[in-house]
Amino acid sequence: MWIKANDTVKVIGGEDRGTTGKVLRVNRKAGKLVVEGVNRVYKHVRRSQKNPQGGRLSKEMPISVSNVQLVCEACGAAVRLGVRYLDNGAKERYCKKCGAGNGQVSRPKARYAKS
């Protein structure tokens, strides 16, 4: 999974198809992520000292990573991601459509560096 927090993604499946939002949290073990403004549900909360009003609280729930695509910063389209090694041996994500880099994934490693 190459999507990280603070990435902009477009929902490609489900009830909120076509919506674009920022990734708030990523759960790699479950393969899910929480996107801002997507998959909103009402949680009914009882009156308490923390919540004296009570009532319905609207919150985002996780969606599967297979239902989103990253929005490329360079071309502005929802694209697939690839991974490649840079000349210094660092691994980076890149847009498969335009080839632009979308941030490093790992530190430089000497064995992958091109001399």
C-alpha positions in Angstrom: 0.0 0.0 0.0 1.6 3.2 -1.2 -1.0 5.7 0.1 0.1 7.7 3.1 -1.6 10.2 5.4 -2.1 13.7 4.0 -2.3 12.4 0.4 -5.2 13.6 -1.8 -7.2 10.6 -3.1 -10.3 10.1 -5.3 -12.9 7.5 -4.3 -13.5 5.2 -7.3 -16.0 2.8 -5.7 -18.8 2.7 -3.2 -21.5 5.2 -2.2 -19.1 8.2 -2.3 -17.7 7.5 -5.8 -16.2 10.6 -7.4 -15.4 12.4 -4.2 -12.0 13.8 -3.6 -10.5 14.2 -0.1 -7.4 14.2 2.1 -6.4 11.0 3.9 -6.6 11.4 7.6 -5.4 8.0 8.9 -4.1 4.8 7.4 -4.5 1.3 8.9 -2.0 -0.9 7.0 -2.9 -4.1 8.8 -6.6 -3.9 7.9 -6.0 -2.3 4.5 -8.2 0.6 5.2 -8.0 4.4 5.4 -10.1 7.3 6.6 -10.7 10.0 4.1 -12.0 13.5 5.0 -15.7 13.8 4.2 -16.1 10.3 2.9 -18.2 7.4 4.4 -19.8 9.6 7.1 -22.0 7.9 9.7 -24.0 9.1 12.7 -22.8 7.9 16.1 -25.5 8.3 18.8 -23.9 9.5 22.0 -25.5 9.7 25.4 -25.3 12.7 27.6 -22.2 12.9 29.7 -19.8 15.4 31.3 -17.7 15.2 28.1 -20.7 15.6 25.9 -23.4 17.4 27.9 -25.7 17.9 24.8 -25.8 14.3 23.7 -27.4 13.5 20.3 -25.9 12.4 17.0 -22.3 12.9 16.1 -21.2 12.7 12.5 -17.9 11.0 11.8 -15.9 9.4 9.0 -15.4 5.7 8.9 -12.7 3.7 7.2 -12.9 2.6 3.6 -10.9 0.0 1.7 -7.7 1.0 0.0 -8.9 -0.7 -3.1 -11.7 1.9 -3.5 -9.4 4.9 -3.8 -6.8 6.2 -6.2 -4.1 8.8 -5.5 -4.5 12.2 -7.2 -1.2 13.2 -8.8 0.0 16.6 -7.9 1.7 17.1 -11.3 -1.1 16.0 -13.7 -4.1 16.4 -11.4 -5.6 13.1 -12.4 -6.5 10.0 -10.3 -3.6 7.6 -11.2 -2.0 4.3 -10.3 1.3 4.5 -8.4 4.6 2.8 -9.2 7.8 2.5 -7.2 11.3 3.1 -8.5 14.8 3.6 -7.2 16.5 6.9 -7.6 20.2 7.4 -8.5 21.2 7.7 -4.8 19.4 4.4 -3.9 16.3 5.9 -2.3 12.9 4.4 -3.2 10.2 6.8 -4.4 6.5 6.7 -5.5 5.8 7.9 -9.0 2.8 8.5 -11.2 2.3 5.9 -13.9 0.6 8.4 -16.2 3.0 11.3 -16.3 6.1 9.8 -14.5 6.3 12.6 -11.9 7.6 11.7 -8.4 5.2 11.7 -5.5 7.6 11.6 -2.5 10.2 9.2 -1.1 9.2 6.0 0.6 12.6 4.9 2.1 16.0 6.2 2.9 18.9 5.8 0.4 20.5 2.4 0.3 24.0 1.9 -1.0 23.2 -1.4 -2.8 20.6 0.3 -5.0 22.6 3.4 -5.8 23.7 3.8 -9.4 27.4 4.6 -9.7 
